[in-house]
Amino acid sequence: MSILAVAARADRLTLAVGTPHAFHSSEIPTASCTPLQLFEHILQEVRGRFPVQPSLKAAALGSDLPSLRSCLTDLAQLFRSEFGLPAVVISDEHTDLFLEETRLTGCSRFARAFTGPKLTIRYAAELAAAELGIPLVTSRFVIVSVGEAVTVAAVQGGKILDLSSPYDEGPFSVTTSGTLPFYQLLTFCAAVGSREEAMREVTQRSGFKGYLGVESLAEAEALAWHRHDADLIYSAFVYQIAKEIGAYGAVLKGRHSGVVLTGPLLPVNGLRGLSAYLGDVPLLSFPGDFTVQAVLSLGQEFSTSGKGLEADGFC
């Protein structure tokens, strides 16, 4: 039985039909489209590009961007009314179980934001549990997602307990700065005089690009083999990730099943030198963006169990 999945990104929807391990997919641009217009595009895709699927069991819709939830909710309602198909919108409660302590920052004016590639992290936990031969529900992983920014998360039973939000904290990446010394940051912001300019500096001109002028992790690693300065910066990148892994391992009280690397920009050979920091903890690597697979997997899980879906409109 197949699931119809819609994975939403800022500029497009990925439509997929199948299971997490075998599916057909296509992409639909979302620029200036209403939910009804998007639904018409989806209808055309389902009828034109995919085989007729009378065995469709349910529709599942998900995104890592909270701003798209309203659109996905409208689409889910259209799936129910026009297709007669049970539909669920993946929400934070399906991927998160944040501890209350994690929200505090030390300043009452600020609270930590919990954004990031939660769906890819969730599916990476599934893959890791399967590879180690342990049930997902009892698994405990520190998961590192390498994308435009690096996100590190403590994941227990497939639910995220805490994570470093991209652009706010954590290690630097290809163009992002990661955590910065706050006094120096405040001084810099005052000198620049523009929030937009400061944001561009720390999200587009920092990281490997700022240090080495490169546009990818692969370029940075290649330079590191030939230049001492590049090797130092790459080593610092891995060192920062290792420190974050240690911190998020503490969230799991040091009892984690393994460390998992994933993400669309993760090199196929992993991160050179990282295993030296991990001792005997298993290190698993699953490069790629698994947003679609996560939506298919959760849709499959929900349609099979029905547990807790009534409140989310799965009917």
C-alpha positions in Angstrom: 0.0 0.0 0.0 1.4 3.3 -1.1 1.5 6.7 0.6 1.1 10.0 -1.3 3.7 12.4 0.3 4.1 16.1 -0.1 7.4 17.6 1.2 7.4 21.4 1.1 10.5 23.6 0.8 10.7 27.4 0.4 10.4 27.4 -3.4 9.0 24.0 -4.3 7.0 20.9 -3.4 8.3 17.4 -3.8 5.5 15.0 -4.6 6.1 11.3 -4.0 4.1 8.2 -4.3 5.2 4.9 -2.8 7.0 3.8 0.3 10.2 5.1 2.0 12.3 2.5 0.1 10.6 2.7 -3.3 8.9 5.7 -4.6 8.4 7.9 -7.7 8.7 11.6 -7.2 8.4 14.9 -9.1 8.8 18.6 -8.1 6.3 21.5 -8.4 7.4 25.1 -8.2 5.5 27.0 -5.6 6.1 30.7 -6.5 2.9 32.8 -6.0 0.6 29.7 -5.9 -2.4 29.4 -3.7 -3.1 26.1 -2.0 -5.9 25.5 -4.5 -3.6 26.1 -7.4 -1.0 23.8 -5.9 -3.6 21.1 -5.4 -4.5 21.4 -9.1 -0.8 21.0 -10.0 -0.6 17.9 -7.7 -3.7 16.5 -9.3 -2.2 16.8 -12.7 1.0 15.2 -11.6 -0.7 12.3 -9.9 -2.9 11.7 -13.0 -0.2 12.4 -15.6 3.1 11.2 -14.2 2.3 8.5 -11.7 0.5 5.2 -12.4 -3.1 5.2 -11.2 -2.9 4.2 -7.6 -6.1 2.8 -6.3 -4.0 1.3 -3.5 -3.1 4.7 -2.1 -3.6 4.4 1.6 -3.1 7.9 2.8 -1.6 11.3 2.2 1.2 12.8 4.4 2.4 16.3 4.2 5.5 17.8 5.9 8.0 20.5 6.0 10.9 21.8 8.1 9.6 25.3 7.6 6.9 26.3 10.2 5.8 29.1 7.9 4.4 26.5 5.4 2.3 24.6 7.9 -0.9 26.6 7.1 -0.5 25.9 3.3 0.0 22.2 4.1 -3.1 22.1 6.3 -5.2 23.6 3.5 -3.7 21.0 1.0 -4.5 18.2 3.5 -8.1 19.3 3.6 -8.3 19.3 -0.2 -6.9 15.7 -0.2 -9.7 14.7 2.1 -12.5 16.4 0.3 -11.4 15.8 -3.3 -9.7 12.4 -3.1 -11.5 11.0 0.0 -8.0 10.2 1.2 -7.0 10.2 4.9 -4.4 13.0 5.2 -2.1 14.1 8.0 0.2 17.1 8.3 3.4 16.2 10.1 3.8 18.5 13.0 6.5 19.1 15.7 4.9 16.6 18.0 5.7 13.9 15.5 9.4 14.7 15.5 10.2 16.5 18.7 10.1 15.9 22.4 12.1 18.9 23.6 13.0 19.0 27.3 11.7 22.1 29.1 15.2 23.0 30.2 16.3 23.3 26.5 14.2 26.4 25.9 16.0 28.6 28.4 19.0 30.7 27.3 20.2 32.5 30.5 18.4 35.8 29.5 14.7 36.1 30.0 14.3 38.2 26.9 15.4 35.3 24.6 14.3 31.8 24.0 16.1 29.2 21.9 14.6 28.5 18.5 14.1 24.9 17.5 14.4 24.9 13.7 16.4 22.7 11.4 16.3 19.6 9.2 14.1 17.7 11.7 12.6 15.3 9.1 16.0 14.2 7.7 17.2 13.8 11.3 14.2 11.6 12.1 14.7 9.4 9.1 18.5 9.1 9.8 17.5 7.7 13.2 15.4 5.1 11.5 18.2 4.1 9.2 20.7 3.9 12.0 18.4 1.8 14.2 17.8 -0.6 11.3 21.5 -0.9 10.6 22.3 -1.6 14.2 19.4 -4.0 14.5 17.7 -2.2 17.4 14.1 -0.9 17.7 13.7 2.7 16.9 11.7 3.2 20.0 14.6 2.3 22.3 17.4 3.9 20.2 19.4 6.9 21.4 21.6 8.8 18.9 23.5 12.0 18.5 22.8 13.0 14.9 24.8 15.5 12.9 23.1 16.9 9.7 25.5 18.7 7.4 23.7 21.1 5.1 24.0 24.9 4.5 24.5 24.9 8.2 25.4 22.1 10.6 22.8 20.9 13.0 23.5 18.5 15.9 20.7 16.8 17.7 20.1 14.4 20.6 17.5 11.9 19.5 15.7 9.3 21.6 13.2 6.9 20.3 13.0 8.8 17.0 12.2 12.1 18.8 14.5 15.1 19.0 15.2 16.1 22.7 17.4 19.0 21.8 19.2 20.4 18.8 21.5 23.3 17.7 19.4 25.5 15.5 21.1 26.5 12.2 22.3 30.2 12.1 21.9 30.5 15.9 24.5 28.2 17.4 26.6 25.1 16.8 29.7 24.6 14.5 30.5 26.7 11.5 29.8 25.3 8.0 30.4 26.2 4.4 29.1 29.8 4.6 27.7 30.1 8.1 29.6 31.2 11.3 28.0 29.0 13.9 28.3 30.2 17.5 30.2 33.4 17.9 31.7 35.3 20.9 28.7 37.5 21.8 30.6 40.6 22.9 32.5 40.7 19.6 29.3 40.1 17.7 27.6 43.0 19.4 30.5 45.2 18.7 30.5 44.1 15.1 26.7 44.7 14.7 27.1 48.2 16.2 29.9 49.0 13.7 28.1 47.7 10.7 24.9 49.5 11.6 22.6 47.3 9.6 20.9 44.1 10.7 20.8 42.8 7.1 24.5 43.4 6.5 25.4 41.7 9.8 23.2 38.7 8.8 24.8 38.4 5.4 28.2 38.4 7.1 27.5 35.5 9.4 25.2 33.4 7.2 26.7 34.0 3.7 30.3 35.1 4.0 31.6 33.1 7.0 32.6 29.5 7.5 34.9 27.9 4.9 33.9 30.6 2.4 35.1 33.4 4.7 38.3 31.6 5.6 39.3 30.0 2.3 37.0 31.4 -0.3 35.5 28.0 -1.2 31.9 27.2 -1.9 31.7 23.6 -0.7 32.9 21.2 1.9 34.5 19.0 -0.7 36.6 22.0 -1.9 37.6 22.7 1.7 38.7 19.1 2.3 40.7 19.0 -0.9 42.5 22.2 0.1 43.2 20.7 3.5 45.4 18.0 2.0 47.7 20.6 0.4 47.7 23.7 2.6 48.5 24.0 6.3 46.1 26.9 6.8 43.2 25.0 5.1 44.0 21.8 7.1 43.9 23.9 10.4 40.5 25.3 9.5 39.1 21.9 8.4 40.4 20.4 11.6 38.7 23.2 13.6 35.4 22.4 11.8 35.6 18.7 12.8 36.7 19.7 16.3 33.7 22.0 16.7 31.4 19.2 15.6 33.0 16.8 18.0 32.5 19.2 20.9 28.8 19.5 20.0 28.5 15.7 19.8 29.9 15.5 23.3 27.4 18.1 24.5 24.4 16.4 22.9 25.7 13.1 24.2 25.3 14.5 27.6 21.6 15.2 26.9 21.3 11.4 26.5 23.3 11.0 29.7 26.1 9.4 27.8 24.1 6.3 26.9 23.7 6.6 23.2 23.7 3.8 20.6 25.9 5.7 18.2 26.7 8.9 16.4 25.0 9.4 13.0 26.1 11.7 10.2 23.6 12.8 7.5 22.6 15.7 5.4 22.7 16.8 1.8 26.2 18.3 1.9 27.8 15.4 3.9 30.6 13.9 1.8 30.2 10.2 0.9 33.3 9.4 2.9 32.1 11.2 6.0 34.1 13.7 8.0 37.9 13.1 8.1 39.2 12.8 11.6 35.9 12.8 13.5 36.1 9.2 14.6 39.2 9.9 16.6 37.1 12.0 19.0 34.4 9.4 19.6 36.2 6.5 21.3 34.3 3.2 20.9 31.0 4.8 20.0 29.7 3.5 16.6 29.8 6.1 13.8 27.3 5.7 11.0 27.0 7.7 7.8 23.9 8.3 5.6 24.6 11.2 3.2 21.6 12.9 1.6 18.4 14.8 2.1 15.8 12.4 3.5 12.9 14.8 3.9 10.7 12.9 1.4 11.5 9.5 2.9 10.7 10.8 6.4 7.3 12.1 5.3 6.6 8.7 3.5 7.7 6.8 6.6 5.7 8.8 9.1 2.6 8.7 6.8 3.0 4.9 6.6 3.4 4.7 10.4 0.3 6.8 11.0 -1.9 5.1 8.5 -1.0 1.7 10.0 -1.4 2.6 13.7 -3.8 5.5 13.6 -2.4 6.4 17.0 -2.8 10.0 18.0 -3.9 11.1 14.5 -7.5 12.3 15.3 -6.2 15.6 16.7 -4.2 16.2 13.5 -7.0 15.6 11.1 -6.1 12.1 10.0 -9.5 10.9 9.3 
